[in-house]
Structure formats: C-alpha cells, structure tokens
Amino acid sequence: MKVNKAEIVISAVSEKQYPTDRWPEIALSGRSNVGKSSFINKLINRKNLARTSSKPGKTQTLNFYTINDAFYFVDVPGYGYAKVSKKEREKWGKMMEEYFSLRDTLRLTVMIVDIRHKPSEDDVMMYNFLKFYEIPVLVVATKLDKIPKNKKATHLKRVIDTLELDPDDSVIPFSAETSEGKEDVWSYLLNYLK
C-alpha cells in the first residue's frame, strides 16, 4: 500500500471529539514502549508522524491519523505502565472502553506485542477484552530483528500459546528496522478496509 498522505487529525479523550466522517478505523493497541509509534511510522513510511518516546506512557489520548483521506489509524494509550497513577489508569480505561465498545466504524484492532518477551498479563487482558467486544484482532509481534532467526518459530508459538489465540486470528512477525512483515500487515489490513 502506498501512503501518499498521512496526518494527525485530533487527539480525543471522549466520544464527542471523535471524527464524524464515518471512515473505517483501525485501532493500534499495545503495552507502553512496545514500539507502536515505530510500527505506525514504518507502515506509512514517515520518520516521525507518530512521536516515539523513550518515556513510556506518553500517549494519553486517542490519536486519530487520516491515511490517504480514506481511513484512520487510531493510536490508543499504551497500557501496563506502572508510573501512571491509579486514577489516571482508570481514566484511560474508561476512555478506551468507551471507544472500543461504541465505535461502529472500528474495523480491526492491531494488537502489538514484543516478540522477545512472553505477552504480559495486560496483553492477555487486552486480547480477551477485544474478543469480548467481538472486535477483529491482528497480533503483530514487533522487534523481530532483535531475536536470532532460528528462534522465530519458538517465540511466535509462545505468543500464540500465552494469548490462547483464537484459530481465526493471525500473528505477523514484524521489524520496524528491516521492514520484515510490513507487506503482510498491509495485505491483512486491506481486507478490513474494503
């Protein structure tokens, strides 16, 4: 997929701020510091449309990015970051629940995990949350370039087993460094944008 135009439209905290043009949306979720911004930037061939940060927990709003004036990527706040107050976490939880449970233009959620590590309890909770709301999920296992090639199958199996992945769901290994997996992700996403 060639991305000719990509821009952030709004950072929303509640439903009344969501865009109203009814374009299809693909949400991007994952733990803080899992490489969500790098994933977005690699996918759309931009250096810094999505701001990367060495400080986890930076995204605190739902960031709507228009892509080619045809659909949105919606970057949701990273979860599982301990340094955020309990009150702040509850606020994020409500904001995310409102979005995931009410948004009828949401076609798919890309859930990003780090292939080097076993998915966390928060990852499992997020996956189950999406399944509960019957939202289609694609799991993308980032940082593929950080593991030896001969360990790829083992690491992917661990992701599948830990999340107890539904047989209908897919996991795509991905590297923002080498672009491996980028074409696979795009062909998967395009099925949901028709």
ZIPERA-V534578 format. One record per pair of residues at least 12 apart in sequence whose ideal C-beta (glycine too) atoms are under 10 Angstrom apart, sorted by the first residue. I is the first residue (numbers start at 1). J is the second residue. Records with the same first field share a line. If there is no record, write none. Layout:
BEGIN
I->J + J
END
This chain:
BEGIN
1->43 + 44 + 45 + 67 + 68 + 182 + 183 + 185 + 186 + 187 + 189 + 190 + 193
2->44 + 45 + 68 + 186
3->43 + 44 + 45 + 46 + 49 + 67 + 68 + 186
4->44 + 45 + 67 + 68 + 69
5->44 + 66 + 67 + 68 + 69 + 70
6->40 + 41 + 43 + 44 + 45 + 46 + 49 + 50 + 65 + 66 + 67 + 68 + 69 + 73
7->46 + 49 + 64 + 65 + 66 + 67 + 69
8->49 + 50 + 51 + 63 + 64 + 65 + 66 + 73 + 75
9->21 + 63 + 64 + 65 + 66 + 72
10->61 + 62 + 63 + 64 + 65 + 66 + 72
11->59 + 60 + 61 + 62 + 63 + 64 + 75
12->61 + 62 + 63 + 64 + 74 + 95 + 99
13->60 + 61 + 62 + 77 + 91 + 92 + 94 + 95 + 98 + 99
14->61 + 62 + 94 + 95 + 98 + 99
15->62 + 95 + 98 + 99 + 102 + 103
17->61 + 62 + 64
18->62 + 64 + 72 + 74 + 98 + 99 + 102 + 103 + 105
19->64 + 66 + 72 + 74 + 105
20->105
21->66 + 69 + 72 + 105
22->104 + 105
23->64 + 66 + 67 + 69 + 70 + 71 + 72 + 105 + 107 + 193
24->70 + 71 + 72 + 105 + 106 + 107 + 108 + 189 + 192 + 193 + 194
25->62 + 64 + 65 + 71 + 72 + 73 + 74 + 99 + 103 + 104 + 105 + 106 + 107 + 108 + 109 + 192 + 193
26->65 + 67 + 71 + 72 + 73 + 74 + 106 + 107 + 108 + 109 + 110 + 136 + 138 + 189 + 192 + 193
27->62 + 72 + 73 + 74 + 75 + 76 + 96 + 99 + 100 + 103 + 106 + 107 + 108 + 109 + 110 + 111 + 130 + 135 + 137
28->40 + 43 + 50 + 59 + 63 + 65 + 73 + 74 + 75 + 76 + 78 + 108 + 109 + 110 + 111 + 112 + 140
29->74 + 75 + 76 + 77 + 78 + 79 + 96 + 100 + 109 + 110 + 111 + 112 + 123 + 126 + 127 + 129 + 130 + 137
30->75 + 76 + 77 + 78 + 79 + 80 + 109 + 110 + 111 + 112 + 113 + 114 + 122 + 123 + 126 + 139 + 140 + 142
31->56 + 78 + 79 + 80 + 81 + 111 + 112 + 113 + 114 + 117 + 119 + 120 + 122 + 123 + 126
32->53 + 55 + 56 + 57 + 58 + 59 + 77 + 78 + 79 + 80 + 81 + 82 + 83 + 84 + 122
33->52 + 53 + 54 + 55 + 56 + 57 + 58 + 78 + 80 + 81 + 114
34->56 + 78 + 79 + 80 + 111 + 112 + 113 + 114 + 117 + 120 + 123 + 140 + 141 + 142 + 143
35->52 + 112 + 113 + 114 + 140 + 142 + 143 + 174 + 175 + 176
36->50 + 52 + 58 + 59 + 75 + 76 + 77 + 78 + 110 + 112 + 140 + 142
37->49 + 50 + 51 + 52 + 53 + 58 + 59 + 63 + 75 + 78 + 176
38->50 + 52 + 112 + 142 + 143 + 174 + 175 + 176 + 177
39->52 + 73 + 75 + 110 + 112 + 140 + 142 + 143 + 174 + 175 + 176 + 181 + 182 + 185
40->52 + 63 + 65 + 67 + 73 + 75 + 110 + 112 + 176
41->176
42->142 + 174 + 175 + 176 + 177 + 178 + 179 + 181 + 182 + 185
43->67 + 73 + 110 + 140 + 174 + 176 + 179 + 181 + 182 + 185 + 186 + 189
44->65 + 67 + 68 + 73
45->179 + 182
46->65
49->63 + 65 + 67 + 73
50->63 + 65 + 73 + 75
51->63 + 75
52->176
55->81 + 83
56->78 + 80 + 81 + 82 + 83 + 84
57->77 + 78 + 79 + 80 + 81 + 82 + 83 + 84 + 88 + 89 + 92
58->77 + 78 + 81
59->75 + 76 + 77 + 78 + 92
60->77 + 78 + 84 + 88 + 91 + 92 + 95
61->75 + 76 + 77 + 92 + 95
62->74 + 75 + 76 + 77 + 92 + 95 + 96 + 98 + 99 + 103
63->75 + 76 + 77
67->189 + 193
70->193
71->105 + 107 + 189 + 190 + 192 + 193
72->105 + 106 + 107
73->110 + 189
74->99 + 103 + 105 + 106 + 109
76->92 + 95 + 96 + 99 + 100 + 109 + 126
77->89 + 91 + 92 + 93 + 95 + 96
78->92 + 112 + 122
79->92 + 93 + 96 + 120 + 122 + 123 + 125 + 126 + 129
80->120 + 121 + 122 + 123 + 125 + 126
81->122
93->129
96->126 + 129
97->129 + 133
100->126 + 129 + 130 + 132 + 133 + 135
101->129 + 132 + 133 + 135
102->133
103->133 + 135
106->133 + 135 + 136 + 192
107->135 + 136 + 189 + 191 + 192 + 193 + 194
108->130 + 135 + 136 + 137 + 138 + 188 + 189 + 191 + 192 + 193
109->126 + 127 + 129 + 130 + 133 + 135 + 136 + 137 + 138 + 139
110->136 + 137 + 138 + 139 + 140 + 172 + 174 + 185 + 188 + 189 + 192
111->123 + 126 + 127 + 129 + 130 + 135 + 137 + 138 + 139 + 140 + 141 + 163 + 169 + 171
112->138 + 139 + 140 + 141 + 142 + 143 + 174
113->126 + 127 + 139 + 140 + 141 + 142 + 143 + 159 + 162 + 163 + 171
114->141 + 142 + 143 + 144 + 146 + 147 + 155 + 159
115->140 + 141 + 142 + 143 + 144 + 145 + 146 + 147 + 151 + 152 + 155 + 156 + 158 + 159 + 171 + 173 + 174 + 175
116->141 + 142 + 143 + 144 + 146 + 147 + 151 + 155
117->141 + 143 + 155 + 158 + 159 + 162
118->155 + 158 + 159 + 161 + 162 + 163
119->139 + 141 + 158 + 159 + 160 + 161 + 162 + 163 + 165
120->162
121->162
123->139 + 159 + 162 + 163
124->162 + 163 + 164
126->163
127->139 + 162 + 163 + 164 + 165 + 166 + 169
128->163 + 164
130->169
131->163 + 164 + 165 + 166 + 169
136->166 + 168 + 169 + 191 + 192
137->163 + 165 + 166 + 168 + 169 + 170 + 171
138->169 + 170 + 171 + 172 + 184 + 185 + 188 + 189 + 191 + 192
139->156 + 159 + 160 + 163 + 165 + 169 + 170 + 171 + 172 + 173
140->170 + 171 + 172 + 173 + 174 + 181 + 184 + 185 + 188
141->155 + 156 + 158 + 159 + 160 + 171 + 172 + 173 + 174 + 175 + 181
142->172 + 173 + 174 + 175 + 176 + 177 + 181
143->155 + 173 + 174 + 175 + 176 + 177
144->156 + 172 + 173 + 174 + 175 + 176 + 177 + 178 + 180 + 181
145->173 + 174 + 175 + 176 + 177 + 178 + 179 + 180
146->175 + 177
147->173 + 175
152->173 + 180
153->173
155->173
156->171 + 172 + 173
157->171
159->171 + 173
170->184 + 185 + 188
172->184 + 185 + 187 + 188
END
